[in-house]
Amino acid sequence: MKPKGTSTKIGYASQVVGIPGVKFKTTRLKNVTDEKLIELIHSNLKSLDLIFDYNIKNNIQMFRISSDIIPFGSHEVNTLKWWKVFEKELTALGKKAKQHNMRLSMHPGQYTVLNSPDLDVVKRAMDDLLYHTRFLDTMNLDASNKIILHIGGVYGDKKSAMERFIKNYKRLDDRIQKRLIIENDDRQYTISDVLEISEKENIPVVFDNLHHASNPAHELSEAEWIIESRKTWAEKDGQQKIHYSQQDPTKRVGAHSQTIDLKEFSGFYSRLPTEEIDIMFEVKDKNLSAVKGINLLVVPHIKYLEKEWGRYKYWVLEHSPQIYNEIRQLLKDKKSYPVIEFYELIDKALENPVTGGAAVNAAQHIWGYVDDIADEKTKVKYEKEVAKVAAGGSTRSLKRILWQLSKTKEQQYLIDSLYFSEIY
């Protein structure tokens, strides 16, 4: 294991788990109007601001903004000059990110294909890249805040497809070029292919470990490929960035896991050739795994695990009372820092299905904090829902009662609990 307190940043992508009030909205194409777009963008930027606040509170210094933040951002149906209408809000968000050293990025989707032989597809890709660039530019962010792109398709002739990518890259606006970075994919373009393109056009390269495992280039080791990728990053581009994910054992090759196994990540991190590297986690539980990774790398102190336990404890309790008690015992030694064991127990607990008895037990723990403000009608409703859950029914209605009472009583400790994450 490398020394703690490194220069490494760990981030996550696009969505969040367990942050009340965060919801990104869109609409159907046929319903798009300027008024509707203004409403949606306003709501989405408010959610982004809440995510920034969460990231700051949890020392998360890297985040990928969803491409859907501006609905139909590069589509011809969106004629709103949103970068002017929301300039004040976007500038404020950018200022907050810069003040807290939060590095941002965006990642256009699979239909943004710069090397397509279809000129209409290429035109749409260029429009989409301009949209993403305009968003980051309006936030007044420097060139270390990037846009990630895959090379695209092979179309029966990889060499010609790579040449076409380079040709179309040269046609891009300078504003796009200064932000664009490219990564290896899991089926067609290996890290070797991507570095070959980078060498010709000086484009920074992102190494993706799971894509490399699925679509390897065998000439060098993983660490050596990371070193080669590092050489493509100039000072203006910021610290080298890589993507990290783990294979979901139950799904197709290349599918991301539900959460990060911290022991596996610890091994990966120990093999990295440098600590001066930023790591974007691509994982389904998003921010939860990012905090895991950060807590692995901090200067050890039990307070970090105690803070996490405050958020997880009732969620764990409804899944496994036994593991709940094991974790409580684990955290009694205030001089220790069993970070890997702590998260292994949490992961193990959350794999267990929720049973009626355990669900009622967890609910009653929370009820004890808020029952004093419940009126008779709410108490009756609570008891009815407890009976349903005890018989094997859904916990959602019961949790909604407890959630409303927690908010009314302003019990921040409960409001922050991941126990409620399924009902936000």
Residue pairs with C-beta under 8 A, 6 or more apart in sequence:
1 266
1 269
1 270
2 269
2 270
2 272
2 275
3 275
4 297
4 298
4 299
4 300
5 297
5 298
5 299
6 275
6 297
7 239
7 275
7 276
8 269
8 275
8 276
8 277
8 278
8 279
8 297
9 61
9 62
9 103
9 239
9 278
9 279
10 60
10 61
10 62
10 278
10 279
10 280
10 281
10 290
10 293
10 294
10 297
11 60
11 61
11 62
11 63
11 64
11 103
11 278
11 279
11 280
11 281
11 290
12 60
12 62
12 63
12 64
12 280
12 281
12 283
12 286
12 287
12 289
12 290
13 63
13 64
13 107
13 280
13 281
13 282
13 286
14 64
14 65
14 66
14 286
15 24
15 66
15 286
16 22
16 51
16 54
16 286
16 287
17 285
17 286
17 287
17 288
17 418
17 421
18 287
18 288
18 311
18 416
18 418
18 420
18 421
18 424
19 50
19 51
19 54
19 287
19 424
20 415
20 420
20 424
21 46
21 47
21 50
21 424
22 47
22 50
22 51
22 424
23 43
23 47
23 424
24 44
24 47
24 66
24 68
24 69
25 40
25 43
25 44
25 71
26 40
26 68
26 71
26 72
27 36
27 40
27 71
29 72
29 75
29 77
32 71
32 72
32 77
32 78
34 79
34 80
37 70
37 71
37 72
37 78
37 80
37 82
38 80
38 85
40 71
41 69
41 70
41 71
41 82
41 85
41 86
42 86
42 89
44 68
44 69
44 70
44 71
45 69
45 86
45 89
45 90
45 93
48 65
48 69
48 93
49 93
49 96
51 63
52 63
52 93
52 96
52 97
52 100
52 102
54 60
54 287
55 61
55 63
55 100
55 102
55 287
56 96
56 100
56 102
58 287
58 290
58 291
58 294
59 294
59 298
60 102
60 287
60 290
60 291
60 294
61 100
61 101
61 102
61 103
62 102
62 103
62 104
62 105
62 278
62 279
62 280
63 102
63 103
63 104
63 105
64 104
64 105
64 106
64 107
64 280
65 104
65 105
65 106
65 135
66 106
67 73
67 106
67 107
67 108
67 109
67 128
67 132
69 135
70 78
70 82
70 131
70 135
71 78
72 78
73 82
73 128
73 131
73 132
73 135
74 124
74 127
74 128
74 130
74 131
83 90
83 134
83 135
83 138
86 138
87 138
90 135
90 138
90 139
91 138
91 139
91 140
93 139
94 138
94 139
94 140
94 141
95 140
96 102
97 103
97 104
97 139
97 141
98 140
98 141
103 144
103 145
103 238
103 278
104 136
104 139
104 141
104 145
105 145
105 146
105 147
105 148
105 241
105 280
106 132
106 135
106 136
106 146
106 147
106 148
107 147
107 148
107 149
108 125
108 128
108 129
108 132
108 147
108 148
108 149
110 150
111 121
111 124
112 124
112 125
112 128
112 129
112 149
113 121
113 122
113 125
113 152
113 153
114 122
114 125
114 126
114 129
114 149
114 151
114 152
114 165
114 168
114 169
115 122
115 151
115 152
115 153
115 155
115 161
115 162
115 164
115 165
115 168
116 122
116 125
116 152
116 153
116 155
116 164
117 155
117 164
122 168
125 168
126 168
126 171
126 172
126 176
129 147
129 149
129 172
129 176
129 180
130 173
130 175
130 176
132 147
132 179
133 147
133 173
133 175
133 176
133 179
136 145
136 147
136 179
137 175
139 145
142 236
142 238
143 178
143 179
143 236
143 237
143 238
144 236
144 237
144 238
144 239
145 179
145 238
146 179
146 180
146 181
146 204
146 237
146 238
146 241
147 176
147 179
147 180
147 181
148 181
148 182
148 183
148 206
149 180
149 181
149 182
149 183
150 182
150 183
150 185
150 189
151 161
151 162
151 165
151 182
151 185
151 188
151 189
151 193
151 194
151 197
152 161
152 165
153 161
153 188
154 161
154 188
155 161
158 188
158 189
158 193
162 193
162 196
162 197
165 197
166 197
166 200
166 201
169 177
169 180
169 201
169 203
170 201
172 180
178 236
180 203
181 203
181 204
181 205
181 206
181 237
181 241
182 194
182 197
182 198
182 203
182 204
182 205
182 206
183 194
183 205
183 206
183 207
183 208
183 211
183 243
184 190
184 191
184 193
184 194
184 205
184 206
184 207
184 208
184 211
184 212
184 215
184 217
185 208
185 211
185 215
186 208
186 210
186 211
186 214
186 215
186 253
186 254
187 214
187 215
187 254
188 215
189 215
190 212
190 215
190 216
190 217
191 205
191 207
191 212
191 217
191 225
191 228
191 229
192 217
192 219
192 225
193 217
194 205
195 205
195 228
195 229
195 232
197 203
198 204
198 205
198 232
202 232
202 234
203 232
204 232
204 233
204 234
204 237
204 240
204 241
205 229
205 232
206 229
206 241
206 242
206 243
207 225
207 226
207 229
207 242
207 243
208 242
208 243
208 244
208 245
208 282
209 222
209 242
209 243
209 244
209 245
209 268
210 243
210 244
210 245
210 246
210 247
210 254
210 256
210 282
211 243
211 254
212 222
212 225
213 247
214 253
214 254
217 225
220 228
222 271
223 271
223 272
223 273
224 273
226 240
226 242
226 272
226 273
226 274
226 277
227 273
229 240
229 242
230 240
230 273
230 274
230 277
233 239
233 240
233 241
238 278
239 276
239 277
239 278
240 274
240 276
240 277
240 278
241 277
241 278
241 279
241 280
242 277
242 278
242 279
242 280
243 279
243 280
243 282
244 265
244 268
244 279
244 280
244 281
244 282
245 256
245 257
245 281
245 282
245 283
246 256
246 257
246 260
246 261
246 264
246 265
246 283
247 253
247 254
247 255
247 256
247 257
248 255
248 256
248 257
248 258
249 257
256 282
256 283
256 284
257 283
257 284
258 283
258 284
258 285
259 283
259 284
259 285
259 288
259 289
259 292
259 347
259 350
260 281
260 283
260 285
260 289
260 292
260 293
261 347
262 292
262 293
262 296
262 339
262 340
262 343
262 344
263 340
263 344
265 292
265 293
265 296
266 296
266 340
269 296
269 297
279 293
281 289
281 290
281 293
283 289
288 418
291 308
292 343
295 304
295 305
295 308
295 339
296 339
296 340
298 304
300 337
300 339
301 337
302 331
302 333
302 334
302 335
302 336
302 337
304 337
304 339
305 331
305 337
305 338
305 339
305 342
306 331
308 342
309 327
309 331
309 342
310 413
310 416
310 417
311 416
311 417
311 418
312 346
312 418
313 324
313 327
313 417
314 362
314 365
314 366
314 417
314 418
314 419
315 350
315 362
315 417
315 418
315 419
315 421
316 323
316 324
316 327
316 346
316 349
316 350
317 324
317 358
317 361
317 362
317 365
318 354
318 358
318 359
318 361
318 362
318 363
318 395
318 419
319 349
319 350
319 351
319 352
319 353
319 354
319 358
320 348
320 349
320 352
320 358
321 358
321 361
323 345
323 346
323 348
323 349
323 352
324 349
326 345
327 342
327 345
327 346
330 338
330 341
330 342
330 345
331 342
354 395
355 392
356 389
356 390
356 391
356 392
356 393
357 390
359 389
359 390
359 395
359 398
360 386
360 389
360 390
362 419
363 386
363 389
363 395
363 398
363 399
363 402
364 386
366 402
366 406
366 414
366 417
366 419
367 382
367 402
369 406
369 409
369 411
369 414
370 402
370 405
370 406
370 408
370 409
370 411
370 414
371 379
371 405
373 405
373 408
373 409
374 382
374 405
378 401
378 405
381 401
382 398
382 401
385 397
385 398
385 401
386 398
388 394
388 397
388 398
389 395
389 398
396 422
396 423
399 419
399 420
399 422
399 423
400 423
402 414
402 420
403 420
403 423
406 414
406 415
406 420
407 415
414 420
